[in-house]
Amino acid sequence: MTHHETQPVRHRRLVDLAPLRTNPAFARLWIGGLISGIGAQMSIVAVGLQIYAMTRSTFAVGLVGGIALLPMVVAGLWGGMIADVLDRRRVLIVAALVGWSSTLGLVALSTWDAVLTSHGHAHAQVWPLYVVTTLNAVAATVSNATRGAVVGRIVPPDMISRATALNGISFGAMLTVGPAVAGVLAASVGLPWTFAADAVLFSAGFIGIWTLPALPRLGERVEAGWGVLTEGLRFLRTAPNIRMSFIVDIVAMTFGRPYVLFPALGATVVGGGPLTVGALTAAGAAGTILTSLFSGPVARVHRHGLAIARAITVFGGFVLLFGVVTLAMGASHHVPAPGWGGIHWTALILLGIALAGMGAADEVSSIFRQSMIIQAAPDEMRGRLQGVFVVVVTGGPRIGDMYVGLFALAAAAWCPPLFGGVMIIGLIALLTRVQRSFRDYDARDPTP
C-alpha cells in the first residue's frame, strides 16, 4: 500500500479480481500473457527433452541456461532502459515478434532432428538449439522487463499488490498447464508438434499487447544510451531495500532450482520419462497458483521485507526435502520403466509435495518483491529496475541450472538440492540480519 490509499481494504481470503474488472487494458494483457505463456512453458520443457534425447546429458540440458545467461543480462539492462525511453507498447510488440520467430525456429530444428532419426541417421547437432533458445530468452527478457513497467502505468497504486498476485495466478497456470501438456504431447505426437503448439498460442499474447494504449515516456525526452543505463544503476546503489530484494532472490534461484534434474529423474530414478518431467514441473506451478488464488490477505500485509525473508526460508526447507527424497530414491535402486506403469509413485508424490511447497513460497516472495519495486521506485526508473528484476528472476535460475548440472555431474543428483536447501536457509538468515532496513520495510511508507 502507498500513501495514496485512503480506503480500508476489505478482509478477504480469495484473490481480489478488482484489477481485472476495473482495468480492461490490464485484463487483456493478463489474459493474453496467460495463454501465450502456457505455450512458452511448453517449449521450455520440450527443449529440455529434445536436448536430453540428443545428448543423454543433464549437463547439456543445463547449458541452455548457462549459454543464455550473459545475453539475458544484457537484454534485461538494455530492455529496461529502452522501456524508460521509448513507447513501452512498441517495445513489447517488437520483443513478441522476435520471440515468435525463435519459436518457429525450434519447430524447424526439432522436425529436422525427427526426420534424421526416423531414417536411421544420428541426431542433428545440438548447437543450433542453443542459438535459438538464447534468442528466445533475450526476447522474453526484454518483454518481461517492459511488462513490469507497464503495470505501474496502467494499474492504480492501491491495486499494485493485488495486480502482482494476479500475475502470480497467470504464472502458476503457465507452469501448471504448459509442462503437463508438453509432457503429454511429447509422449504422444512428438516434440515438433509441441513446439508448433507454442507458436499457435502466441497469437493471444500478441493481441493483448497490440490493444494496449500508447505508453510513451513521462516527462522530458531522453536518448537511449550508456548515460541512461548508468543512471538506473546509480539509483539502485542508493536503494538498499530494492537491491536486497534482488540479492535474496538470486540466493533462492541459484541454490533452489532442481528442474534440470527432471529428465534424468524420469529416465533413471522415478520412471515415466516425459510424463514425469511434466508432472514434476506442474507440481511446482500448482503451489504457485494455489498461493495466488488465496492471495486476498496480501493487501493487508505491510512488512514486505519480512514477508520475503520468511517466504524464502520456507522455500529453502522444501528444497532440502527434495534433496532428501532424491537421496532416498537413489539408495533404493529402483529400476524404472517407460510409461505410467513404471513410475515409482511414492517418490513422485513426495517430490511433487516438495516442489509445490517451493512454488507456493516463491510466489509469496514474488508478490512482495514486485510490489516493492513498483511502489518504491519513480515511474521514470521502473523500466530499468524491472530490467534488473527480470535479469535476476530469469538469470538466477540459469545460474542455478548450471550449478545443478555441474554438481550432479561431479557427485550425484541428490547433492545439489540437499546442499542448496541448507545454503538458502543460512544465507537468508545472515543477509537479513546484516541489513535490518529490509526487514523493517513498510509499504505504507515505501522507501527504495
Beta strands, then each sheet from edge to edge (+ up, - down):
end
